[in-house]
Amino acid sequence: MVVARSVALFVVAAVLEIGGAWLIWQGVREHRGWGWTACGAMSLALYGFIATLQPSADFGRVLAAYGGVFVAGSLLWAWVADGYRPDRFDLIGAAVCLVGMGVIMYAPRR
């Protein structure tokens, strides 16, 4: 149950961070306006709070593990939102990152 909650928090954090950065990108680079940018900033702020809900108290470990989720989530977001088609090396790299996340976060420790 703890692992499932932790993974769900990582997914929510990724949606908020990647989505927030994408909204800012759309607002600034794609000239969609400051409303998009402001929504992106709010999303990024919420992302910062979600990380604090992880069951682990080790900030560095949580952020290092989250990096793997961020990599995979970014490729998924690009595929869904922007039509980017990841190639096999993107997918292999994302899988390596997710395995690394699992090892960093959930390996048995004393």
Sequence and secondary structure as in RCSB ss.txt:
>XXXX:A:sequence
MVVARSVALFVVAAVLEIGGAWLIWQGVREHRGWGWTACGAMSLALYGFIATLQPSADFGRVLAAYGGVFVAGSL
LWAWVADGYRPDRFDLIGAAVCLVGMGVIMYAPRR
>XXXX:A:secstr
 HHHHHHHHHHHHHHHHHHHHHHHHHHHTS   HHHHHHHHHHHHHHHHHHTTSS   HHHHHHHHHHHHHHHHH
HHHHHHH     HHHHHHHHHHHHHHHHHHHS   
